[in-house]
């Protein structure tokens, strides 16, 4: 597999060079390789299944385990330790796992052993010497390299199968798009079980010779301290993390002066976060777009072509089109479903052939389920999810547009908008807001604010306040967890 070969070459080229710094240690190239050999021997001893589970904190242990598994020809299944116990056990069964590489704190976090899996414990191993390992046949380009389980929009998690070719293509696409290389250092806290954390934070620096600085828990002040110490050229985070960084009281431009770019993905970047971060640090966040099924990066708004409310052009090698409900390819600035094809698109969903077939059209384009538009220069804007789009009095309304307005209000930390049935209009908007610390809730004031900025029919019929909006493990708001039956949590304080 070309990606594995590229990583090995980089590590052997400068074996004594530090390639990773995490919460526990600094890793040289030779350290990663030696640890991977020891882990390979333990995987060989304890697992006979094709797929091996990995449940580790964001650290150098994760790529060492990936190298070990791929060298043995095994498929890696990163386990999301933030899933419910039942979902974790479902994933283990669905993937056919018989063993997991993990450490004590992870097992404590999830409440003990998972589905009877054998545990390979690097925290109990001694990595001395060069152990004999029968590597057999390493993964080939078209073999499934990882199975990443998505939270999905409903039901059980789905296993997205990505080949070594898919991952290698996306690493090359990112590298070419922003000229990423040996002079770069990337800082991040994203979990490596997530596609963004796997490809951009883990595989990209390893394959290109860049340094990686990891911290397993997001502590805003600590992240800024790491930036001052290690002078990264790239910061990879999600919008809620950027929002928390801009709220650190004594932070300023000097903390992040070394950055070439600050990359945001995983969910839409609110205007208030973009502007607030720019004001605080003097840096414009570069928004990107992608899905687990696309390995994940498909679009990236580079600094020299920055456009707000836009995720940039497609990276090299990806074809994109906007398609209407009737299957017709739409022209510039027309809203429709974003579809794409390219070498980074997944092989399919594990054990789900019908669902796999359903997400590809006749021309082999992957149906993202996202609504968007392309302008005449190929810049993509995401306007919402197809299933989340509201139809109010015959007009298409995207929750994101309303949320952007609500998020600009001085009292609102974040918001989520869903639809609820209405006898006259068919559907109306229902908003939920999470308030900033110490802010008072006034539904009347928020509605008045909305009327100043959006059409009257888009103004939420009702606004409710929640202590915390429901989020997935990466911090993305899950609208599907909200329903018209979800009550306001401090109705007694409403103004």
Beta strands, then each sheet from edge to edge (+ up, - down):
strand 1: 18-21
strand 2: 26-28
strand 3: 51-55
strand 4: 75-78
strand 5: 99-102
strand 6: 118-121
strand 7: 144-150
strand 8: 158-163
strand 9: 185-188
strand 10: 211-214
strand 11: 234-237
strand 12: 261-264
strand 13: 285-291
strand 14: 296-300
strand 15: 313-314
strand 16: 319-323
strand 17: 336-341
strand 18: 348-349
strand 19: 366-374
strand 20: 380-385
strand 21: 390-392
strand 22: 395-397
strand 23: 412-422
strand 24: 426-435
strand 25: 462-466
sheet 1: 2+ 1- 10- 9- 11- 12- 13- 14+ 15-
sheet 2: 4+ 3+ 5+ 6+
sheet 3: 7+ 8- 18+
sheet 4: 16+ 17- 19+ 20-
sheet 5: 21+ 22-
sheet 6: 23+ 24- 25-
end
